[in-house]
Amino acid sequence: MITEEQTNQAVAEILSLHKKEKKNLIPLLQEVQTKLGYLSKKTMQDIADFLEMPEVEVWGVATFYNQFRFVPLGKYHTMVCMGTACHLAGGRLILEALERELDIKVGETAEDGNFSLERVACIGCCMLAPVIVIRDKIHPKMTPFKVEEALIPYKQETQKEKS
Amino acid sequence: MFNVTFEEINNRAKSEWEALQKGSYILVGTATCGRAAGAMDVVDAFNNELTRQGLAVPIIQVGCTGLCYADPLVVISKAGSLRVVYANVTPEIVPRLVEGYVAGDDPCLELALGTLEGCNGEAVYIPELPRFEHELRLILRRCGCTDPENISHYIANDGYSGLGKALKMSPEEIVGELKKSGLRGRGGAGFPTHRKWELCRKARSTPKCVICNADEGDPGAFMDRVVLESDPHQVIEGMIIAGYVVGAEQGYIYVRAEYPLAIERVQIALKRAGELGFLGDNILGSGFGFHIEIAAGAGAFVSGEETALIAAVEGKMSTPRPRPPYPVELGLWDKPTLLNNVKTFAYVPLIVKRGADWFASNGTEGSKGTAVFTLAGKVANSGLAEVPMGTTLRELIYDIGGGIAKEKQFKAVQIGGPSGGCLPETLLDIPIDYDSLREAGSMMGSGGMIVMDEDNCMVDAARFFLDFSTRESCGKCTMCRLGTLQMLNILEDITAGRGKIEDIDLLLALAEDVKIGSLCGLGKTAPNPVLTTLRYFRDEYDAHVLEKRCPARVCPELTAYYILPDKCDRACEHCVLTCPTEAIKGGKGEVKIIDQEKCSKCGTCLEVCPPEYNAVVKLSPVSLLPSPNLSERRARK
């Protein structure tokens, strides 16, 4: 868990690398999110102050794009591809299986912070449809049953950490 | 001065390339598609095995040959011998390949897909695969045989020579060549490229700007990603020529954030191009300066529209604005801006180098050159293909794509994503070009092609695309924001069995309104998937509405899973043990029965039922289910 001080420092460092130009808004939001995992209200206020623009404008841009998140991600962030090829190969069933197995709804992060689930439009791996991505690892040709199997190592990992 | 310099660079690159060809080397396709299939594990396995055997053979990470179904793809090249291609390589077979062909002389033919030819001035091909007889590779010609991170590979294979030639021509001459070539924008709309360039060149205001649109948002299309990951320099070269023609000094490549590897490889390519003087203040001593920056998109389908993309680069919400004025007059920061697709830029160096007549000799009357398509969905060999314009859909799907996977029946092909349409079997013989596709109610679009088979429901497909458009509508135009939502609600009713016959007329009326009432391409084309499925697959809509039946047995509300008592092997408990909702009753030695109340319709039982029994079936309409009493009586028997 990073402290508030560390967060402020990280944001200040990112801001110091950019010019005070409005066109840097999206790159700033992206870099802060990459560093901290999500955009908190405070970090968006900092960016607004830095670029000397209204907070509401930063909020507008941040909520417009699919990439930005406003809650922290789980340790094992899981993305389920909902592109055309994945949909036709049963993507909906995969999404439902993940919701069931992780006991969270799409867009949510589990209370213990281990898993989060997100739907994405297309990751460009259509020949491997349907695909899911667990913490940057792509799992190809999923079925509801294979979802259960794919999650086992990650679930074991979280169990181990608990004990 | 500049001649000597380019020649020097060229000579150095050529000798580096020739030196490589004199020895052995290994190519591994590590574009995103290859990586997803496990290419990085294969690279590691080769590294380990080569070290273990004490062999110093370079492993070169290349892009994608378009044979995505065969990933991870490996080529072992030996001087004076065959370059052998291996498909679906796993780390387990790597020692065998190293032992056999890298160290020894056994090409492991039982594992080989074919041999790699070309890639020394001509396009790469595999003569053993019949699909290459139908393909014509122009912008994919280096993909899969040169290292995208090594600029020498690009230069040694004709790279940057188009730029060298262009800088000796006048901008007017280059526009003239483009006009003669008949090149049309590859982003989908097909606007003549030379006209855009000429308009931007003539615009008076400065500083001008060039933008490459790599916001490939169509879910199911990935050719721009492949081009950028496999051969990024050709796009950069095209952009520099564009800058020279229109008089711009700054360029941007707008890439989706979902393509991190493409961004990384373009970044490296830009750096290398700068080091050798292809980018910078004084390109190849010509006095012309040009710089390129990457703008990473943040995920919005509407950003593919040019005015929305410009807003995104400016750091604003990506919403379109009315045109005219067009970006060639009033674009980025209200300055003239030339905006083209990745593939459009990629064609430019070739046209300049080889001449407009050569380019125009391929294709049809109205659509010149080639088209790059991604084939995905239920096709046997999914991947990428580049074919001359005018090739038929049937050739593309059957001769190149290998037909439908698992011997299923073809049902439809969807071209152009959420903006395109679904075409039935009867239209498979129409030629692929801008005008024929538009006439059929579809469009060239980005070039994403998704094949559907008998197991796909066309109403569900239309619902899927509309759901996508509704989510991605930026909200500026009422008809696009609310009209598509109304259409989606109707389609959801139909797929859930609540449809009424008058809904279909309402859908048609709404579709027209959304088309007329929307400012940009997203809204104007969003009804296309609905309109084409209604036009060609009306019977499926009728079955959903009138009989509450989903012919493909896809829509969950209209479908039920059922275990055939006669086929169920009573000793097997696969379905009972794996059912996530514990909906299957029946102990050892009994016939299994699905509790329809508990069933979540996930399909796991169908998946796990051993093929020798095949006892689980899907029924639609749900009324086909035998009454509970009947099936229980059968079970007791």
Interface residues (C-beta under 8 A of the other chain):
Chain A: E21 K22 K23 N24 L25 I26 P27 L29 Q30 G60 V61 F64 Y65 N66 Q67 F68 M82 G83 T84 A85 H87 L88 A89 G90 L93 E96 A97 R100 E101 V120 A121 C122 I123 G124 C125 C126 M127 L128 A129 V131 I138 P140 T143 P144 F145 E148
Chain B: T32 C33 R35 A36 A37 C68 Y69 D71 E216 G217 D218 P219 G220 A221 F222 R225 A257 E258 Y259 A295 A296 G297 A298 G299 A300 F301 A312 V313 E314 G315 K316 M317 S318 T374 A376 G377 K378 S382 G383 Q414 G417 G448 I450 M452 N456 A461 F464 F465 F468 E472 C474 T578 P580 S600 C602 G603 T604 E607 V608
